[in-house]
Amino acid sequence: MKQLNIFLSMMITLCACAQNNKTVTSQHPSSSQLKNYSIATFAAGCFWHEEALFESVKA
């Protein structure tokens, strides 16, 4: 049983390390595309903590 656990652990580790590393290109919208948006929606765990952060943002 111990050998099976070691074997499975090694296989999982090898599979996790064998993932394909793709280069991610920037997908940020341009400033002209941002002009089409009028609402920003943010999601976070605790509203009260996030509200305190956004009170310091000028906008």
C-alpha positions, 0 to 999 in steps of 0.5 A: 500500500505504501508503494502504491501511495508513493507511485500515485504521488509521483504520477500526480507530481509529474502530471502537474509539472508537465503542463504546457506553459503558454505565453499569455498576451495582453488582453487589456482594452484600449482607451478608445474601447474603455470609453464605451463603458460607464459602469464598473462592478467589483466583487470582494469578500467583505463590502465594508473593507472594500468600501474603505479602499474605494473611498480614497480613489478619486473618480 
